[in-house]
Amino acid sequence: MAGQSHYILPLPEFDRPAKVLIVVAPYYKDIADNLIAGAKATLEKAGVTYDLVEVPGALEVPGAIATAHRLSNFDGYVALGCIIRGETTHYDTVCNDSSRGLMLLGLQGACIGNGILTVENHEQAAVRADPADQDKGGGAAAAALHLIALSRKWGNKTRGVGFRPESILIAEKGEGPSKA
């Protein structure tokens, strides 16, 4: 809609380095290249380092992120790709399953910005991918950065809920061994 404005959060700042993995499905190479450019620019603006890997299609993006999350040391992930509606229901399967896979990973604690476009045609994709227009790649990177910032904010605190042995409680207070 013309004239409609959207609020965009300022990028978070990090007191220690952050590392992000960009996972892209470059099926539509021109679209993917623009998504990558936007994501890289946003990460660089925030001073965050990144790696980039390509996978065959949007359905492989969640699997690649799950593997990296399990086996590597990334703080967050940027999922990029483009799914354009075709003549079959394959579009619905790819859209739903790639999105669901990313959401499940996010609910398990992975900090993911989803920049997989789901569009009706190439023109819609081009506008959304263009870093000088809607910059959905940059937006996905920003989303990942905000989730990393939240995980760092909340991850450093302990709630003290549940069973804790007396020896740990004594050690935390700085007292010596208990004398009963």
C-alpha positions as CSV (number, residue, x, y, z in Angstrom):
1,M,0.0,0.0,0.0
2,A,1.4,3.4,-1.0
3,G,2.1,5.8,1.9
4,Q,2.1,3.1,4.5
5,S,5.0,3.3,6.9
6,H,6.4,0.5,9.0
7,Y,8.5,0.9,12.2
8,I,11.9,-0.8,12.0
9,L,13.8,-1.5,15.3
10,P,17.3,-0.1,15.5
11,L,20.0,-2.8,15.2
12,P,21.1,-4.2,18.5
13,E,24.7,-3.6,19.7
14,F,26.8,-6.4,21.0
15,D,29.4,-6.3,23.8
16,R,31.1,-9.4,22.5
17,P,31.4,-10.7,19.0
18,A,28.5,-12.5,17.2
19,K,28.7,-14.9,14.3
20,V,25.9,-15.7,12.0
21,L,25.4,-18.3,9.3
22,I,23.5,-17.3,6.1
23,V,21.9,-20.2,4.5
24,V,20.6,-19.5,1.0
25,A,18.7,-21.5,-1.6
26,P,19.8,-19.8,-4.9
27,Y,17.2,-21.4,-7.2
28,Y,16.4,-17.9,-8.5
29,K,19.9,-16.6,-8.5
30,D,19.2,-12.9,-9.2
31,I,16.7,-12.8,-6.3
32,A,19.1,-14.8,-4.0
33,D,22.0,-12.5,-4.8
34,N,19.9,-9.4,-3.8
35,L,18.8,-11.1,-0.6
36,I,22.4,-12.0,0.3
37,A,23.5,-8.4,-0.4
38,G,20.9,-7.0,1.9
39,A,21.7,-9.6,4.7
40,K,25.5,-9.0,4.4
41,A,25.1,-5.2,4.5
42,T,23.0,-5.4,7.7
43,L,25.3,-7.8,9.4
44,E,28.3,-5.7,8.5
45,K,26.6,-2.6,9.8
46,A,26.1,-4.3,13.1
47,G,29.8,-5.5,13.1
48,V,28.8,-9.2,13.0
49,T,30.8,-11.8,11.2
50,Y,29.1,-14.4,9.0
51,D,29.6,-17.4,6.9
52,L,27.5,-18.2,3.8
53,V,26.4,-21.6,2.5
54,E,24.2,-22.6,-0.4
55,V,21.7,-25.5,-0.4
56,P,19.7,-26.9,-3.3
57,G,16.3,-25.5,-2.4
58,A,14.1,-23.9,0.3
59,L,13.2,-27.3,1.8
60,E,16.9,-27.9,2.6
61,V,17.4,-24.6,4.4
62,P,16.0,-25.8,7.8
63,G,18.0,-29.0,7.7
64,A,21.2,-27.0,7.0
65,I,20.4,-24.7,9.9
66,A,19.6,-27.6,12.2
67,T,22.9,-29.3,11.4
68,A,24.9,-26.1,12.0
69,H,23.0,-25.4,15.2
70,R,23.8,-28.8,16.5
71,L,27.4,-29.1,15.3
72,S,28.8,-25.6,15.0
73,N,29.2,-22.4,17.0
74,F,27.0,-19.8,15.3
75,D,25.0,-17.4,17.4
76,G,22.2,-17.0,14.8
77,Y,21.1,-17.9,11.3
78,V,19.6,-16.1,8.3
79,A,17.4,-18.2,6.0
80,L,17.2,-16.9,2.4
81,G,15.5,-18.1,-0.7
82,C,12.5,-17.6,-2.9
83,I,9.5,-19.7,-3.7
84,I,7.4,-18.5,-6.6
85,R,3.9,-20.0,-7.1
86,G,3.7,-22.4,-10.0
87,E,1.0,-24.6,-11.6
88,T,1.0,-27.3,-8.9
89,T,0.5,-27.6,-5.2
90,H,4.3,-28.1,-4.7
91,Y,4.4,-24.3,-3.9
92,D,2.2,-24.9,-0.8
93,T,4.3,-27.8,0.3
94,V,7.6,-25.9,0.0
95,C,6.2,-22.7,1.6
96,N,4.6,-24.5,4.5
97,D,7.3,-27.1,5.3
98,S,10.3,-24.7,5.0
99,S,8.5,-22.2,7.2
100,R,7.4,-24.8,9.7
101,G,11.0,-26.2,9.9
102,L,12.4,-22.8,10.6
103,M,9.7,-22.1,13.2
104,L,10.4,-25.4,15.0
105,L,14.1,-24.6,15.1
106,G,13.3,-21.2,16.5
107,L,11.1,-22.7,19.2
108,Q,14.1,-24.9,20.2
109,G,16.3,-21.9,20.7
110,A,17.9,-21.2,17.3
111,C,18.0,-17.5,16.5
112,I,16.7,-17.4,13.0
113,G,15.7,-14.6,10.7
114,N,13.4,-16.0,7.9
115,G,14.0,-14.3,4.6
116,I,12.5,-17.0,2.4
117,L,10.2,-15.1,0.1
118,T,6.9,-16.7,-0.8
119,V,5.4,-14.8,-3.8
120,E,3.1,-15.1,-6.8
121,N,5.6,-14.0,-9.5
122,H,9.2,-12.9,-10.2
123,E,8.3,-9.2,-10.1
124,Q,7.1,-9.4,-6.5
125,A,10.2,-11.3,-5.5
126,A,12.5,-8.7,-7.2
127,V,10.9,-5.8,-5.3
128,R,11.1,-7.7,-1.9
129,A,14.7,-8.8,-2.5
130,D,16.1,-5.5,-3.7
131,P,18.3,-3.9,-0.9
132,A,17.2,-0.5,-2.2
133,D,13.5,-1.4,-1.9
134,Q,12.0,-3.8,0.6
135,D,15.3,-5.4,1.6
136,K,13.9,-8.6,3.0
137,G,17.4,-10.1,3.2
138,G,18.5,-7.2,5.4
139,G,15.3,-7.6,7.4
140,A,15.9,-11.3,8.0
141,A,19.4,-10.5,9.2
142,A,18.1,-7.8,11.5
143,A,15.6,-10.3,12.9
144,A,18.3,-12.8,13.6
145,L,20.4,-10.1,15.4
146,H,17.5,-9.1,17.6
147,L,16.9,-12.7,18.6
148,I,20.6,-13.1,19.4
149,A,20.5,-10.0,21.6
150,L,17.4,-11.4,23.4
151,S,19.0,-14.8,23.9
152,R,22.2,-13.1,25.4
153,K,20.1,-10.9,27.6
154,W,18.0,-13.7,29.0
155,G,20.7,-16.5,28.8
156,N,23.0,-15.0,31.3
157,K,20.5,-15.0,34.2
158,T,19.7,-18.0,36.4
159,R,16.2,-18.3,37.9
160,G,17.1,-20.5,40.8
161,V,14.1,-22.7,40.2
162,G,14.1,-26.4,41.0
163,F,16.2,-28.6,43.3
164,R,19.7,-27.4,44.1
165,P,21.9,-29.4,46.4
166,E,23.0,-27.7,49.7
167,S,26.6,-27.9,48.6
168,I,26.0,-25.7,45.6
169,L,24.0,-23.2,47.7
170,I,26.8,-23.0,50.2
171,A,29.4,-22.5,47.5
172,E,27.4,-19.7,45.9
173,K,27.2,-17.9,49.2
174,G,30.9,-18.2,49.7
175,E,30.6,-20.2,52.9
176,G,32.7,-23.1,53.9
177,P,31.4,-26.7,54.3
178,S,28.3,-27.1,56.4
179,K,28.8,-28.4,59.9
180,A,25.9,-30.3,61.1
